[in-house]
Amino acid sequence: MIEHDVLIIGAGLAGMRAALAAKQEGVDVAVVSKVHPVRSHSNAAQGGINAALTDRGDDWRDHAYDTIKGSDYLGDQDAISIMCKEAGDEVIAMEHMGAIFNRDEEGRLGTRSFGGQRQARTFFVADFTGQALLHVLYEQIMKAGARVYEEWFVLSLIVKDGRCGGVVMMDIRTGKIEVVKAKAVILAAGGLGRVFEPSTNALICTGDGMSLGYRAGASLMDMEMVQYHPTTLKGSGVLISEAARGEGAYLLNSENERFMLRYAPEFKELASRDVVSRCEQTEIDEGRGIDGCVLLDLRHLGEKYISERLSQIRELAMDFANVDMVTDPVPIMPGMHYQMGGVQANIDGETKVPGLYAAGEVACVSVHGGNRLGANSLLDTLVFGRRSGLHASELSKKIGHININENDAQSDKENIQRLLDNDKGESFGQIRLDMGTAMKEHFGVFREENSMAKGVEKIQAVKKRAENVYVADKTSTFNTNLLFTLELGFMIECAETIAASAIDRKESRGAHTRTDMPDRDDKNWIKHILVNKNEDSHEISYKDVVITEWEPQIRQY
């Protein structure tokens, strides 16, 4: 049986930052990932990472205020303050590890403007910042000697006597199932983007970590808060970075009007993401779109500037939309991008299940609330990845392993065998697509009670169909058919919790915009919605938002 002190599920920025922090404390650390670490979805973060550096005349309190306002006052202010205070140190640490950030004409770290912020505090590596940081951290954990189980799939968490003490995981290459003992387990498995179709997220973003935590007894918090990014490519949903608008791109409608001047006269295209997405969708819905899109215009920036700062998104637009942004506007639309909610965790990553931690997009420390500011995601992964790794390593020094054995894998083995034994039925593909389409239709940019109720009916129909899903591939080696089917189970569970939370929140706040309840209700709804698993159903409870010094105000951009 495999044993480690700290086991981390997920090898994106949160997972590897946690691994590095724990390894530096001298404990035995392992990371398990269903893909090679540098193929993790942190790759997709293009625009940059936020930090308020005092030598730039910036202050962490200003960053905190912008984050709190962006969250539509649903973010916990104590957690946001910690993230913003520690931001500068994390950026400098990554630079010292080898991240080659862009620099200004004076040779200092360069910044660009991002949405919802009054000051340019986004540090960046062209338009592939996430990829740059990911490779640097992978080098660091290799140097530190952390064990990496790449292309392994976690099937379940092992919880005994109220404590998480290991996992059951499968080697994708051979189909072998292993039980792994760990004194502490950190969920860092990323988001659930593919619960919606289309999405900017990679196909691997299937809510595995959220569902694993949920099944193990952790709470899911703020699941109704699903971020739509304003600029995704028509058709494919591929992300066009907010860096484009940060560098000066305009949004145009069919009348060649720069419509954000009407909606957000101060911040314009750099209002918060939920605001810009709603404005775009309104233009489209009211007939001022172009074939279901609006246009992103960068032509005035010039080829040299675009090639230097936005080379990756220029290539993406050419490859996926056959448009060169140097000469033509790019057709874009709002697209599902990020889950603000997740496994409830405190500032040290602890969940309600002892021994189980969570960090990154899988977690809800509540630093994003109802809407995440662009470039706060990478900051979230690094700050709370490190804090989780430190706390988990300290815990592992104080306790022993719980008593688990090979029998703890029995139910997972039986479930897999049941799927393989099905000799007829529907494949995962159409079920997954139908679920994603239903989520977009009923839980997208705009929501309404009757529509959401229909969405719940569709989710339940999908769940019923998935009970008898057919796995055509009966082999053990790289059985992606089986893998995608197992992911489907995680995704349906996430969809159910999003729907339940969205119907329960009787107001509009941040990304949760109800046409039947258009106003924010601070009297009744400055609180988090928590969902807990109860056999085959769920229970909803509430937690007050932590307010320290910034009282809720009318949110204008």
C-alpha positions in Angstrom: 0.0 0.0 0.0 1.2 3.5 -0.9 1.8 5.9 2.0 2.5 9.7 2.1 2.3 12.4 4.7 0.5 14.9 2.4 -1.3 13.9 -0.8 -2.4 16.6 -3.2 -5.1 16.0 -5.8 -4.4 18.2 -8.8 -1.2 19.5 -10.3 -2.2 23.0 -11.4 -0.8 26.1 -9.7 -2.7 25.5 -6.4 -1.6 21.9 -6.2 2.0 22.5 -7.0 2.3 25.6 -4.8 0.9 23.5 -2.0 3.3 20.7 -2.8 6.3 23.0 -2.8 5.3 24.6 0.5 4.8 21.2 2.2 8.0 19.8 0.8 10.0 22.7 2.1 8.6 21.8 5.6 10.4 18.4 5.4 7.4 16.1 5.0 6.7 13.3 2.4 4.6 14.9 -0.3 2.9 13.5 -3.4 0.8 15.0 -6.1 -1.7 13.0 -8.2 -3.0 14.3 -11.5 -5.1 12.9 -14.3 -2.9 14.7 -16.8 0.8 15.6 -16.9 1.3 18.6 -14.5 2.1 21.1 -17.2 -1.1 20.2 -19.1 -3.2 21.3 -16.1 -5.8 24.0 -16.7 -3.8 26.7 -15.0 -2.2 26.9 -18.5 -5.3 28.7 -19.7 -4.8 31.7 -17.5 -3.6 34.3 -20.0 -3.8 37.9 -18.6 -1.8 38.0 -15.4 -1.7 38.1 -11.6 -2.8 40.9 -9.4 -0.7 42.4 -6.6 -0.5 45.9 -5.0 3.2 46.7 -4.6 3.9 49.7 -2.3 6.8 50.9 -4.5 4.2 51.6 -7.2 2.2 53.8 -5.0 -0.4 51.0 -4.6 -1.9 49.7 -1.4 -3.3 46.3 -0.5 -6.4 47.9 1.0 -7.2 49.4 -2.4 -6.8 46.0 -4.0 -9.0 44.5 -1.2 -11.7 47.1 -1.8 -11.8 46.5 -5.5 -12.0 42.8 -4.9 -14.8 43.2 -2.4 -16.8 45.5 -4.7 -16.2 43.1 -7.5 -17.6 40.3 -5.4 -20.8 42.3 -5.0 -20.1 42.2 -1.3 -20.4 38.4 -1.0 -16.7 37.9 -0.5 -15.5 37.3 3.1 -13.4 40.4 3.9 -11.0 38.8 6.3 -10.0 36.2 3.6 -9.8 38.9 0.9 -7.5 41.0 3.1 -5.1 38.1 3.6 -5.0 37.4 -0.1 -4.3 41.0 -1.0 -1.7 41.5 1.8 0.3 38.4 0.7 -0.1 39.1 -3.0 3.1 41.0 -3.5 5.3 38.4 -1.7 3.9 35.7 -4.0 4.6 37.6 -7.2 8.1 38.4 -6.1 8.6 34.7 -5.0 7.5 33.5 -8.4 9.9 36.0 -10.1 12.8 34.7 -7.9 11.9 31.1 -8.8 12.3 32.0 -12.5 9.1 33.5 -13.9 10.1 36.0 -16.5 7.5 38.7 -16.1 7.2 41.5 -18.7 9.1 44.6 -17.6 8.5 48.3 -18.3 10.9 50.8 -19.9 12.8 51.3 -16.6 13.4 47.5 -16.2 10.9 47.1 -13.4 8.1 44.5 -13.4 5.5 45.8 -15.8 1.7 46.0 -15.2 -1.5 46.3 -17.2 -5.0 47.3 -16.3 -7.7 44.7 -15.6 -11.4 44.9 -15.1 -13.0 46.3 -11.9 -9.7 47.8 -10.6 -8.9 51.5 -10.3 -5.2 50.9 -10.7 -3.0 48.9 -13.1 -1.7 46.1 -10.8 -1.7 43.1 -13.0 1.7 41.6 -13.5 2.0 39.4 -16.6 4.0 37.3 -19.0 2.7 38.4 -22.4 -0.7 36.7 -22.7 0.3 33.3 -21.3 1.0 34.1 -17.6 -0.5 30.9 -16.3 1.6 28.7 -18.5 4.7 30.5 -17.5 4.0 30.1 -13.8 3.0 26.5 -14.2 6.3 25.5 -15.8 8.3 27.3 -13.2 6.4 25.6 -10.3 6.8 22.2 -12.0 10.6 22.7 -12.1 10.5 23.7 -8.5 8.6 20.6 -7.2 10.9 18.4 -9.3 13.9 20.0 -7.8 12.4 19.6 -4.3 11.8 15.9 -4.9 8.0 15.7 -4.6 6.5 12.5 -6.0 4.1 13.0 -8.9 1.6 10.4 -9.9 0.8 11.6 -13.4 -2.2 10.2 -15.3 -3.8 8.7 -12.3 -7.5 9.3 -11.6 -8.9 9.7 -8.0 -12.1 7.7 -7.6 -12.9 8.6 -4.0 -11.7 10.0 -0.7 -11.4 7.6 2.3 -13.1 9.0 5.5 -13.1 7.0 8.7 -14.2 8.1 12.1 -14.8 11.5 10.7 -11.3 12.0 9.3 -10.0 11.9 5.8 -7.0 9.7 5.7 -6.4 8.7 2.1 -7.8 8.1 -1.4 -8.7 5.4 -3.9 -7.1 6.1 -7.3 -6.7 4.4 -10.6 -3.7 4.3 -12.9 -5.1 5.4 -16.2 -2.3 3.6 -18.1 -3.1 0.2 -16.7 -6.5 0.3 -15.0 -4.9 -0.7 -11.7 -6.7 0.6 -8.6 -4.6 1.6 -5.5 -5.4 2.6 -2.0 -3.2 5.5 -0.8 -2.8 6.4 2.9 -2.2 10.1 3.7 -2.2 12.0 6.9 -3.6 15.0 5.1 -5.3 15.3 1.7 -5.4 18.6 -0.3 -8.0 19.0 -3.0 -6.6 21.2 -5.8 -8.4 19.6 -8.7 -9.6 22.8 -10.4 -13.0 23.8 -11.6 -16.2 22.4 -13.2 -16.3 24.4 -16.5 -17.4 21.5 -18.7 -20.7 21.2 -16.7 -21.6 24.0 -19.1 -21.4 23.9 -22.9 -19.7 25.7 -24.4 -17.0 26.7 -21.9 -13.6 28.3 -22.0 -12.4 25.4 -19.8 -10.4 22.4 -20.9 -12.1 19.1 -21.3 -10.5 17.9 -18.0 -12.4 20.5 -15.9 -15.2 18.3 -14.8 -15.7 19.2 -11.1 -13.9 16.1 -9.8 -12.6 17.7 -6.7 -15.8 19.4 -5.8 -17.8 16.2 -6.1 -15.1 14.2 -4.2 -15.3 16.7 -1.3 -19.1 16.8 -1.4 -19.3 13.0 -1.2 -16.8 12.9 1.6 -18.9 15.3 3.8 -17.5 18.7 3.0 -19.8 21.6 2.2 -20.1 23.2 -1.2 -20.5 27.0 -0.9 -21.7 29.7 -3.3 -22.2 27.2 -6.1 -24.8 29.5 -7.8 -22.0 32.0 -8.6 -20.8 30.9 -12.1 -18.8 33.4 -14.0 -19.4 34.2 -17.6 -16.4 35.7 -19.3 -17.2 38.6 -21.6 -14.9 37.6 -24.5 -15.0 34.1 -25.7 -14.7 33.2 -29.4 -17.9 32.6 -31.3 -18.5 28.9 -31.9 -15.6 27.3 -30.0 -15.9 29.2 -26.7 -12.1 29.7 -26.7 -11.0 32.4 -24.3 -9.9 35.8 -25.6 -8.0 37.2 -22.6 -9.2 40.2 -20.6 -5.7 41.5 -21.3 -7.0 42.6 -24.8 -9.4 45.1 -23.1 -6.7 45.9 -20.5 -4.4 46.9 -23.4 -7.2 49.1 -24.9 -9.5 47.0 -27.0 -13.1 48.2 -27.6 -16.4 46.4 -27.7 -18.7 47.3 -30.6 -22.3 46.4 -31.5 -23.9 46.1 -35.0 -24.3 49.9 -35.1 -20.6 50.3 -34.7 -21.3 51.8 -31.3 -18.9 51.4 -28.4 -21.8 50.5 -26.2 -19.9 50.1 -22.8 -19.8 53.9 -22.7 -23.5 53.8 -22.1 -23.5 51.1 -19.4 -20.3 51.8 -17.5 -19.1 55.4 -18.3 -16.2 55.3 -15.9 -14.7 51.8 -16.3 -16.1 51.2 -19.8 -14.8 47.8 -21.2 -13.0 47.3 -17.9 -16.0 47.1 -15.6 -16.3 43.8 -13.7 -16.8 40.6 -15.8 -20.4 40.0 -14.7 -21.3 43.6 -15.7 -19.7 43.4 -19.1 -21.2 40.0 -19.8 -24.7 41.2 -19.0 -24.2 44.3 -21.2 -23.1 42.2 -24.1 -26.0 39.8 -23.7 -28.4 42.7 -23.5 -27.1 44.1 -26.7 -27.5 40.7 -28.4 -30.9 40.1 -27.0 -32.2 43.5 -28.0 -31.1 43.0 -31.6 -27.8 45.0 -31.7 -25.6 41.9 -32.0 -24.1 40.4 -35.1 -25.2 36.8 -35.5 -25.4 36.3 -31.8 -22.2 38.1 -31.0 -20.7 41.5 -30.5 -17.2 42.6 -31.8 -13.9 43.1 -30.0 -11.9 45.7 -31.9 -8.1 45.8 -31.5 -7.2 47.3 -34.9 -6.1 50.6 -33.4 -3.4 48.9 -31.3 -1.4 48.0 -34.4 0.4 44.8 -35.4 3.6 45.5 -33.5 1.9 46.0 -30.2 -0.5 43.1 -30.6 2.4 40.8 -31.6 4.4 41.8 -28.6 1.7 41.7 -25.9 -1.2 39.6 -27.3 0.5 37.1 -29.6 -1.3 34.0 -28.3 -4.9 35.4 -28.6 -4.1 36.7 -32.1 -3.2 33.1 -33.1 -6.3 31.7 -31.4 -8.5 34.1 -33.3 -6.9 33.1 -36.5 -7.0 29.4 -35.8 -10.5 29.1 -34.4 -12.4 32.0 -36.0 -10.3 32.7 -39.1 -10.0 36.4 -38.1 -6.8 38.4 -37.8 -7.4 40.9 -35.1 -4.8 43.2 -36.7 -7.1 43.9 -39.6 -10.6 42.8 -38.4 -12.8 42.9 -35.3 -13.2 39.6 -33.5 -16.7 38.0 -33.0 -17.1 37.3 -29.3 -19.8 36.5 -26.8 -20.1 35.7 -23.1 -19.0 32.2 -22.2 -18.9 30.1 -19.0 -15.4 30.6 -17.6 -15.0 30.1 -13.8 -16.8 28.8 -10.7 -16.6 31.2 -7.8 -18.1 28.6 -5.5 -16.6 25.3 -4.4 -15.6 23.3 -1.4 -15.9 25.5 1.7 -12.5 26.1 3.2 -10.9 28.6 5.6 -7.8 30.7 5.1 -5.6 27.7 5.8 -7.5 25.5 3.4 -9.2 23.4 6.1 -12.6 22.0 5.3 -15.2 20.8 7.7 -13.8 17.2 7.3 -10.6 16.9 9.5 -7.6 16.0 7.4 -9.1 17.4 4.2 -8.0 20.7 2.7 -9.0 22.6 -0.5 -7.2 25.3 -2.5 -7.6 27.0 -5.9 -10.8 26.9 -8.0 -12.0 23.7 -6.4 -12.2 25.7 -3.1 -14.4 28.5 -1.9 -12.4 30.5 0.6 -14.8 33.2 -0.4 -12.3 35.7 -1.9 -14.3 36.0 -5.1 -17.9 36.1 -3.7 -20.4 36.8 -6.5 -17.8 37.7 -9.1 -14.1 37.2 -9.5 -11.9 40.0 -10.7 -9.7 39.0 -13.6 -6.1 38.1 -12.6 -7.2 37.3 -9.0 -7.5 33.6 -9.9 -3.7 33.0 -10.2 -3.3 35.0 -7.0 -5.9 32.8 -5.2 -4.1 29.6 -6.3 -0.7 30.7 -5.1 -1.6 32.3 -1.8 -4.0 29.6 -0.6 -2.1 26.8 -2.2 0.9 27.8 -0.1 -1.1 28.3 3.1 -2.8 24.9 2.6 0.5 23.1 2.0 2.0 24.7 5.2 -1.0 23.8 7.4 -1.3 20.3 6.0 2.4 19.6 6.6 2.1 20.8 10.2 -0.9 18.6 10.8 1.0 15.6 9.3 3.8 16.0 11.7 1.4 15.7 14.7 -0.8 12.7 13.7 -0.4 9.2 12.4 -2.2 7.3 9.6 -5.7 6.1 10.1 -6.4 2.4 9.7 -7.3 1.8 6.1 -6.7 -1.2 3.8 -7.3 -2.6 0.4 -11.0 -3.3 1.2 -11.6 0.5 1.1 -11.4 0.3 -2.7 -14.1 -2.3 -2.9 -17.1 -0.1 -3.7 -15.1 1.8 -6.4 -14.1 -1.5 -8.0 -17.7 -2.7 -8.0 -18.9 0.5 -9.5 -16.4 0.3 -12.4 -17.2 -3.4 -12.9 -21.0 -2.5 -13.1 -20.3 0.1 -15.8 -18.1 -2.4 -17.8 -20.7 -5.1 -17.5 -23.4 -3.0 -19.2 -23.8 -4.5 -22.6 -26.1 -1.9 -24.1 -27.3 1.6 -23.5 -26.3 5.2 -24.2 -22.8 6.5 -24.3 -21.6 9.3 -22.1 -21.2 11.8 -24.9 -24.7 12.8 -25.7 -25.7 12.8 -22.0 -22.8 15.1 -21.2 -23.7 17.5 -24.1 -27.4 17.6 -23.1 -26.4 18.4 -19.5 -24.1 21.2 -20.6 -26.6 22.7 -23.0 -29.3 22.6 -20.4 -27.0 24.4 -17.9 -26.2 27.2 -20.4 -29.9 27.6 -21.3 -31.3 27.7 -17.8 -28.4 28.8 -15.6 -26.5 31.1 -17.9 -26.0 34.9 -17.9 -29.7 35.5 -17.0 -31.9 33.3 -14.8 -35.6 33.0 -13.9 -37.6 30.8 -11.6 -39.7 28.9 -14.2 -36.7 28.4 -16.5 -34.5 27.1 -13.6 -37.2 24.7 -12.6 -37.2 23.3 -16.2 -33.4 23.1 -15.9 -33.7 21.0 -12.8 -36.0 18.6 -14.6 -33.5 18.3 -17.4 -30.7 17.6 -14.9 -32.7 14.9 -13.3 -33.5 13.3 -16.7 -29.8 13.3 -17.5 -29.0 11.7 -14.1 -31.5 9.0 -14.8 -30.0 8.3 -18.2 -26.5 8.2 -16.7 -27.5 5.3 -14.4 -27.4 2.9 -17.4 -24.6 4.5 -19.4 -22.8 2.1 -21.8 -19.0 1.9 -21.7 -18.0 0.4 -25.1 -14.3 0.0 -24.3 -13.9 -3.0 -21.9 -10.1 -2.9 -21.8 -7.8 -1.6 -19.0 -5.2 0.4 -20.8 -6.0 4.1 -21.3 -9.7 3.5 -21.2 -10.8 7.1 -21.8 -14.4 5.9 -22.4 -14.5 4.7 -18.8 -12.7 7.8 -17.5 -15.2 10.2 -19.2 -18.1 8.2 -17.9 -16.7 8.5 -14.3 -16.3 12.2 -14.8 -19.9 12.5 -15.9 -21.0 11.3 -12.5 -19.0 14.1 -10.8 -20.4 16.7 -13.3 -24.0 15.8 -12.7 -23.5 16.1 -8.9 -22.0 19.6 -9.5 -24.9 20.6 -11.8 -27.4 19.6 -9.1 -25.7 21.8 -6.5 -25.5 24.8 -8.8 -29.2 24.5 -9.6 -30.3 24.1 -6.0 -28.3 27.1 -4.9 -29.4 29.3 -7.8 -33.1 28.6 -7.2 -32.6 29.2 -3.4 -31.0 32.7 -3.8 -34.0 35.1 -4.1 -32.1 38.1 -5.4 -29.7 39.2 -8.1 -26.1 39.6 -6.9 -22.8 39.4 -8.9 -23.0 36.6 -11.6 -26.3 35.4 -10.3 -28.8 37.6 -12.2 -32.5 36.8 -12.0 -34.8 38.6 -14.4 -37.7 37.9 -12.0 -35.8 39.3 -9.0 -33.5 42.0 -10.5 -32.5 43.8 -7.3 -29.8 43.0 -4.8 -31.3 42.3 -1.3 -28.7 43.2 1.3 -31.3 42.8 4.1 -31.8 39.1 3.6 -29.0 37.8 1.3 -25.6 39.0 2.5 -25.0 35.3 3.3 -23.5 32.3 1.7 -25.5 29.3 0.6 -24.0 25.9 1.7 -25.0 22.6 0.2 -24.3 19.3 1.9 -24.9 15.8 0.6 -27.7 13.8 2.3 -27.8 10.3 0.8 -29.2 10.8 -2.7 -30.4 14.3 -2.0 -29.0 17.5 -0.4 -29.5 19.9 2.5 -29.1 23.7 2.3 -27.8 25.9 5.1 -26.4 29.4 5.4 -23.4 31.3 6.6 -23.1 35.0 7.2 -20.6 36.9 5.0 -17.7 38.3 7.0 -17.7 42.1 6.9 -14.7 43.9 8.5 -14.4 47.5 7.4 -16.1 47.8 4.0 -19.9 48.2 4.3 -21.9 47.2 1.2 -22.6 50.0 -1.2 -24.3 50.5 -4.5 -22.1 48.9 -7.1 -21.4 51.2 -10.1 -18.7 51.2 -12.7 
